[in-house]
Amino acid sequence: MHWSWSSDAPHNVTFSKPNKHSKTGRKGSYSLSFSKAGTYSYHCTIHGFTGKVVVK
């Protein structure tokens, strides 16, 4: 999975399980691979935006 952002405000992508996160910044990108099936929730620690990745 790949995320990218460019904004006037900083953002990040943070997962609790697995314990992985991107760098925080106004411009950036982040990639993460998932090897097991499941639903993985993530959020931005700055703004609280949320999302999930579903791996089948």
Backbone atoms as SQL, in Angstrom:
CREATE TABLE atoms (id INTEGER PRIMARY KEY, chain TEXT, resi INTEGER, resn TEXT, atom TEXT, x REAL, y REAL, z REAL);
INSERT INTO atoms VALUES
  (1, 'A', 1, 'MET', 'N', 0.867, -1.167, 0.000),
  (2, 'A', 1, 'MET', 'CA', 0.000, 0.000, 0.000),
  (3, 'A', 1, 'MET', 'C', 0.903, 1.216, 0.000),
  (4, 'A', 2, 'HIS', 'N', 0.460, 2.275, -0.666),
  (5, 'A', 2, 'HIS', 'CA', 1.265, 3.488, -0.765),
  (6, 'A', 2, 'HIS', 'C', 0.402, 4.722, -0.486),
  (7, 'A', 3, 'TRP', 'N', 0.916, 5.615, 0.327),
  (8, 'A', 3, 'TRP', 'CA', 0.274, 6.887, 0.633),
  (9, 'A', 3, 'TRP', 'C', 1.220, 8.002, 0.223),
  (10, 'A', 4, 'SER', 'N', 0.657, 9.114, -0.219),
  (11, 'A', 4, 'SER', 'CA', 1.462, 10.309, -0.466),
  (12, 'A', 4, 'SER', 'C', 0.622, 11.533, -0.145),
  (13, 'A', 5, 'TRP', 'N', 1.298, 12.614, 0.264),
  (14, 'A', 5, 'TRP', 'CA', 0.586, 13.824, 0.632),
  (15, 'A', 5, 'TRP', 'C', 1.457, 15.049, 0.369),
  (16, 'A', 6, 'SER', 'N', 0.785, 16.143, 0.117),
  (17, 'A', 6, 'SER', 'CA', 1.407, 17.452, -0.057),
  (18, 'A', 6, 'SER', 'C', 0.382, 18.465, 0.434),
  (19, 'A', 7, 'SER', 'N', 0.711, 19.176, 1.502),
  (20, 'A', 7, 'SER', 'CA', -0.277, 20.016, 2.165),
  (21, 'A', 7, 'SER', 'C', 0.409, 21.183, 2.863),
  (22, 'A', 8, 'ASP', 'N', -0.369, 22.183, 3.238),
  (23, 'A', 8, 'ASP', 'CA', 0.163, 23.278, 4.046),
  (24, 'A', 8, 'ASP', 'C', 0.380, 22.856, 5.492),
  (25, 'A', 9, 'ALA', 'N', -0.228, 21.750, 5.896),
  (26, 'A', 9, 'ALA', 'CA', -0.103, 21.247, 7.271),
  (27, 'A', 9, 'ALA', 'C', 0.601, 19.882, 7.244),
  (28, 'A', 10, 'PRO', 'N', 1.312, 19.528, 8.301),
  (29, 'A', 10, 'PRO', 'CA', 1.983, 18.226, 8.343),
  (30, 'A', 10, 'PRO', 'C', 0.986, 17.081, 8.531),
  (31, 'A', 11, 'HIS', 'N', 1.351, 15.925, 8.002),
  (32, 'A', 11, 'HIS', 'CA', 0.553, 14.704, 8.131),
  (33, 'A', 11, 'HIS', 'C', 1.483, 13.513, 8.355),
  (34, 'A', 12, 'ASN', 'N', 0.896, 12.379, 8.719),
  (35, 'A', 12, 'ASN', 'CA', 1.626, 11.119, 8.819),
  (36, 'A', 12, 'ASN', 'C', 0.649, 9.960, 8.697),
  (37, 'A', 13, 'VAL', 'N', 1.195, 8.763, 8.604),
  (38, 'A', 13, 'VAL', 'CA', 0.415, 7.526, 8.580),
  (39, 'A', 13, 'VAL', 'C', 0.931, 6.681, 9.734),
  (40, 'A', 14, 'THR', 'N', 0.058, 6.333, 10.691),
  (41, 'A', 14, 'THR', 'CA', 0.474, 5.617, 11.887),
  (42, 'A', 14, 'THR', 'C', -0.422, 4.398, 12.109),
  (43, 'A', 15, 'PHE', 'N', 0.208, 3.228, 12.241),
  (44, 'A', 15, 'PHE', 'CA', -0.475, 1.974, 12.548),
  (45, 'A', 15, 'PHE', 'C', -0.130, 1.557, 13.973),
  (46, 'A', 16, 'SER', 'N', -1.111, 1.086, 14.730),
  (47, 'A', 16, 'SER', 'CA', -0.845, 0.506, 16.052),
  (48, 'A', 16, 'SER', 'C', -0.377, -0.934, 15.900),
  (49, 'A', 17, 'LYS', 'N', -1.069, -1.700, 15.044),
  (50, 'A', 17, 'LYS', 'CA', -0.697, -3.090, 14.768),
  (51, 'A', 17, 'LYS', 'C', -0.710, -3.284, 13.272),
  (52, 'A', 18, 'PRO', 'N', 0.420, -3.426, 12.603),
  (53, 'A', 18, 'PRO', 'CA', 1.756, -3.492, 13.191),
  (54, 'A', 18, 'PRO', 'C', 2.202, -2.106, 13.663),
  (55, 'A', 19, 'ASN', 'N', 3.155, -2.080, 14.559),
  (56, 'A', 19, 'ASN', 'CA', 3.670, -0.829, 15.114),
  (57, 'A', 19, 'ASN', 'C', 4.598, -0.175, 14.081),
  (58, 'A', 20, 'LYS', 'N', 3.999, 0.508, 13.102),
  (59, 'A', 20, 'LYS', 'CA', 4.729, 1.136, 12.005),
  (60, 'A', 20, 'LYS', 'C', 4.187, 2.540, 11.788),
  (61, 'A', 21, 'HIS', 'N', 5.061, 3.444, 11.322),
  (62, 'A', 21, 'HIS', 'CA', 4.596, 4.799, 11.051),
  (63, 'A', 21, 'HIS', 'C', 5.519, 5.500, 10.067),
  (64, 'A', 22, 'SER', 'N', 4.967, 6.498, 9.400),
  (65, 'A', 22, 'SER', 'CA', 5.735, 7.322, 8.478),
  (66, 'A', 22, 'SER', 'C', 6.363, 8.479, 9.238),
  (67, 'A', 23, 'LYS', 'N', 7.220, 9.194, 8.557),
  (68, 'A', 23, 'LYS', 'CA', 7.707, 10.463, 9.090),
  (69, 'A', 23, 'LYS', 'C', 6.581, 11.480, 8.978),
  (70, 'A', 24, 'THR', 'N', 6.585, 12.483, 9.822),
  (71, 'A', 24, 'THR', 'CA', 5.594, 13.554, 9.773),
  (72, 'A', 24, 'THR', 'C', 6.165, 14.698, 8.942),
  (73, 'A', 25, 'GLY', 'N', 5.356, 15.208, 8.014),
  (74, 'A', 25, 'GLY', 'CA', 5.813, 16.315, 7.198),
  (75, 'A', 25, 'GLY', 'C', 4.716, 16.874, 6.325),
  (76, 'A', 26, 'ARG', 'N', 5.016, 18.015, 5.716),
  (77, 'A', 26, 'ARG', 'CA', 4.039, 18.655, 4.822),
  (78, 'A', 26, 'ARG', 'C', 3.999, 17.973, 3.463),
  (79, 'A', 27, 'LYS', 'N', 5.101, 17.400, 3.066),
  (80, 'A', 27, 'LYS', 'CA', 5.163, 16.606, 1.842),
  (81, 'A', 27, 'LYS', 'C', 5.787, 15.275, 2.214),
  (82, 'A', 28, 'GLY', 'N', 5.255, 14.213, 1.662),
  (83, 'A', 28, 'GLY', 'CA', 5.843, 12.926, 1.971),
  (84, 'A', 28, 'GLY', 'C', 5.116, 11.786, 1.306),
  (85, 'A', 29, 'SER', 'N', 5.682, 10.618, 1.499),
  (86, 'A', 29, 'SER', 'CA', 5.051, 9.393, 1.023),
  (87, 'A', 29, 'SER', 'C', 5.468, 8.269, 1.951),
  (88, 'A', 30, 'TYR', 'N', 4.691, 7.192, 1.910),
  (89, 'A', 30, 'TYR', 'CA', 4.936, 6.065, 2.797),
  (90, 'A', 30, 'TYR', 'C', 4.382, 4.812, 2.141),
  (91, 'A', 31, 'SER', 'N', 5.149, 3.748, 2.190),
  (92, 'A', 31, 'SER', 'CA', 4.715, 2.459, 1.653),
  (93, 'A', 31, 'SER', 'C', 4.841, 1.396, 2.726),
  (94, 'A', 32, 'LEU', 'N', 3.896, 0.470, 2.743),
  (95, 'A', 32, 'LEU', 'CA', 3.915, -0.624, 3.706),
  (96, 'A', 32, 'LEU', 'C', 3.280, -1.844, 3.064),
  (97, 'A', 33, 'SER', 'N', 3.935, -2.990, 3.209),
  (98, 'A', 33, 'SER', 'CA', 3.419, -4.256, 2.682),
  (99, 'A', 33, 'SER', 'C', 2.822, -5.072, 3.819),
  (100, 'A', 34, 'PHE', 'N', 1.781, -5.814, 3.510),
  (101, 'A', 34, 'PHE', 'CA', 1.092, -6.650, 4.488),
  (102, 'A', 34, 'PHE', 'C', 1.166, -8.094, 4.022),
  (103, 'A', 35, 'SER', 'N', 1.661, -8.983, 4.867),
  (104, 'A', 35, 'SER', 'CA', 1.826, -10.384, 4.474),
  (105, 'A', 35, 'SER', 'C', 0.724, -11.298, 5.000),
  (106, 'A', 36, 'LYS', 'N', -0.075, -10.809, 5.929),
  (107, 'A', 36, 'LYS', 'CA', -1.143, -11.622, 6.508),
  (108, 'A', 36, 'LYS', 'C', -2.499, -10.981, 6.248),
  (109, 'A', 37, 'ALA', 'N', -3.502, -11.823, 6.045),
  (110, 'A', 37, 'ALA', 'CA', -4.868, -11.327, 5.875),
  (111, 'A', 37, 'ALA', 'C', -5.327, -10.645, 7.157),
  (112, 'A', 38, 'GLY', 'N', -6.163, -9.637, 7.005),
  (113, 'A', 38, 'GLY', 'CA', -6.706, -8.940, 8.165),
  (114, 'A', 38, 'GLY', 'C', -7.079, -7.520, 7.813),
  (115, 'A', 39, 'THR', 'N', -7.602, -6.811, 8.792),
  (116, 'A', 39, 'THR', 'CA', -7.949, -5.406, 8.653),
  (117, 'A', 39, 'THR', 'C', -6.990, -4.612, 9.521),
  (118, 'A', 40, 'TYR', 'N', -6.318, -3.643, 8.913),
  (119, 'A', 40, 'TYR', 'CA', -5.308, -2.844, 9.579),
  (120, 'A', 40, 'TYR', 'C', -5.752, -1.385, 9.588),
  (121, 'A', 41, 'SER', 'N', -5.977, -0.850, 10.774),
  (122, 'A', 41, 'SER', 'CA', -6.434, 0.532, 10.922),
  (123, 'A', 41, 'SER', 'C', -5.241, 1.463, 11.089),
  (124, 'A', 42, 'TYR', 'N', -5.357, 2.643, 10.502),
  (125, 'A', 42, 'TYR', 'CA', -4.302, 3.647, 10.637),
  (126, 'A', 42, 'TYR', 'C', -4.917, 5.021, 10.887),
  (127, 'A', 43, 'HIS', 'N', -4.079, 5.965, 11.318),
  (128, 'A', 43, 'HIS', 'CA', -4.545, 7.324, 11.566),
  (129, 'A', 43, 'HIS', 'C', -3.391, 8.310, 11.406),
  (130, 'A', 44, 'CYS', 'N', -3.726, 9.581, 11.300),
  (131, 'A', 44, 'CYS', 'CA', -2.773, 10.676, 11.314),
  (132, 'A', 44, 'CYS', 'C', -2.752, 11.209, 12.744),
  (133, 'A', 45, 'THR', 'N', -1.590, 11.188, 13.386),
  (134, 'A', 45, 'THR', 'CA', -1.527, 11.623, 14.785),
  (135, 'A', 45, 'THR', 'C', -1.699, 13.135, 14.931),
  (136, 'A', 46, 'ILE', 'N', -1.568, 13.878, 13.847),
  (137, 'A', 46, 'ILE', 'CA', -1.718, 15.333, 13.896),
  (138, 'A', 46, 'ILE', 'C', -3.192, 15.735, 13.851),
  (139, 'A', 47, 'HIS', 'N', -3.959, 15.161, 12.931),
  (140, 'A', 47, 'HIS', 'CA', -5.337, 15.577, 12.696),
  (141, 'A', 47, 'HIS', 'C', -6.392, 14.541, 13.054),
  (142, 'A', 48, 'GLY', 'N', -5.975, 13.313, 13.309),
  (143, 'A', 48, 'GLY', 'CA', -6.942, 12.291, 13.668),
  (144, 'A', 48, 'GLY', 'C', -7.642, 11.632, 12.490),
  (145, 'A', 49, 'PHE', 'N', -7.220, 11.957, 11.252),
  (146, 'A', 49, 'PHE', 'CA', -7.802, 11.280, 10.091),
  (147, 'A', 49, 'PHE', 'C', -7.599, 9.783, 10.250),
  (148, 'A', 50, 'THR', 'N', -8.553, 8.986, 9.806),
  (149, 'A', 50, 'THR', 'CA', -8.455, 7.544, 9.957),
  (150, 'A', 50, 'THR', 'C', -8.721, 6.828, 8.638),
  (151, 'A', 51, 'GLY', 'N', -8.293, 5.580, 8.589),
  (152, 'A', 51, 'GLY', 'CA', -8.542, 4.743, 7.435),
  (153, 'A', 51, 'GLY', 'C', -8.236, 3.302, 7.784),
  (154, 'A', 52, 'LYS', 'N', -8.460, 2.402, 6.840),
  (155, 'A', 52, 'LYS', 'CA', -8.131, 0.999, 7.089),
  (156, 'A', 52, 'LYS', 'C', -7.711, 0.350, 5.795),
  (157, 'A', 53, 'VAL', 'N', -6.883, -0.665, 5.941),
  (158, 'A', 53, 'VAL', 'CA', -6.439, -1.499, 4.819),
  (159, 'A', 53, 'VAL', 'C', -6.994, -2.881, 5.076),
  (160, 'A', 54, 'VAL', 'N', -7.710, -3.448, 4.102),
  (161, 'A', 54, 'VAL', 'CA', -8.254, -4.796, 4.227),
  (162, 'A', 54, 'VAL', 'C', -7.442, -5.713, 3.313),
  (163, 'A', 55, 'VAL', 'N', -6.803, -6.709, 3.909),
  (164, 'A', 55, 'VAL', 'CA', -5.979, -7.658, 3.159),
  (165, 'A', 55, 'VAL', 'C', -6.705, -9.000, 3.188),
  (166, 'A', 56, 'LYS', 'N', -6.963, -9.559, 2.003),
  (167, 'A', 56, 'LYS', 'CA', -7.666, -10.839, 1.916),
  (168, 'A', 56, 'LYS', 'C', -6.723, -11.939, 1.521);
